[in-house]
Amino acid sequence: MSAPVAVIDCGTNSTRLLVTDGGEQPLERLMRITRLGQGVGATGRLAPEAIERTRAVLGEYREVLDRFAVQRVRMTATSAARDAVNCDEFFRAAEAAIGVAPELLSGDEEGRLSFAGATRQLPDEDGPFLVVDIGGGSTELVVGTVEPEGVRSIDVGCVRLTEKYLFSDPPAPEELSDALSEVRDHLEEVVREVPGTAEANLMVGLAGTVTTVAAVEIGLPTYDRDRIHHFSLERAAAEEVFRTLATERLADRVHNPGLERERADVIVGGCAVLVGVMRFFDFDRCLVSEADILDGMALGLLEA
C-alpha cells in the first residue's frame, strides 16, 4: 500500500474527508453538514457563521490527518466558493485549519473528478454513462465511458433551489413546479451544448441527495455504505420518495428512516433535481454511487 493521502471537499452543503492508502477500504471517510453556501444565492457572500461552521469541522479533520500521519493533502472548494465575492476569507480560515490552501474548482474540473471516481469500478460495456453529481449549489453532468466526453455544470442544487423557490412548509405545488421548471430549462441547455448526454445508457447518481433518497427508499435506520453503493434506484421509487418528502412538513419529514435531520430542510430541492434529470432523459433507474469526487481526487494523488 502507498502512504496515506487525504482529500477534502468543501461543498455548498457538506464538508467531506477521505483518507486512503489505495486499499479496497478507506482508512476514514467522514461527512459533516456545514452549509457553507448558506444565503450565497441571495447575497453573493459567504456568511461569517457558515465560514466558522466549516472551519470548526476542518479543525476536527486536521486531528484525523494527524492520527493517520497524512503527509499529502488536497482540499477543494466548489459552487458556493465560486459564487462568493469573499471566498478569500474562507480560504484563509481553511488553510489555517488544515495547513494547505483550498483549490477553487471550476464546474468542469469538478465534473471530471466526479466521473473518475464514480466510473472506476464500472464495466465499460454498461456505458456510456451519464454521471450526475447533485450538490448544494450546482449539479455536474458528465457523459462518457472510459473518459469524460462532455461535461456541463448547471446552477441548480439542493440548497440553491430551496432558497430560491421552496419557501412554504411543506412546499406549495407552484413552488415545486417552479423548481422543476428551472431544472428542465437548464437540462435543455445541456443537451444543446453536450448532445451526447441524451445518448447515455446508464445514469450514475452521486452525492448526498442521491444517497439519501436511496436510504429513504430502503428504509435504512442507520447509514450503511455497502447497501447504498451501487443500489439501483428505480425512477418510480424516486418519484414516490419525492412525493412523500415534498408533502410532509419539516417536523414530520425528519422522522423518515434514512434522512439525516441536518439535510431534511433541503432534501426536497435535491429531489427536484434528481427526479427532474430522470424525467428529462427518461431514465428508468439510477445507479447510486458512493464513489465520487473524493475518490477521483484521491486517485490522482495516489498516482502522482
Secondary structure, DSSP 8 states (H G I E B T S, - for coil): ----EEEEEE-SSEEEEEEE-SSSS-SEEEEEE--TTTTHHHHSS--HHHHHHHHHHHHHHHHHHHHTT--EEEEEE-HHHHH-TTHHHHHHHHHHHHSS--EE--HHHHHHHHHHHHHTTS-GGG-SEEEEEE-SS-EEEEEESSSEEEEEEES--HHHHHHHH--SSS--HHHHHHHHHHHHHHHHHHHHH-GGGGG-SEEEEEHHHHHHHHHHHHT-SS--HHHHTT-EEEHHHHHHHHHHHHTS-HHHHTTSTT--GGGTTTHHHHHHHHHHHHHHHT-SEEEEES--HHHHHHHHHHH-
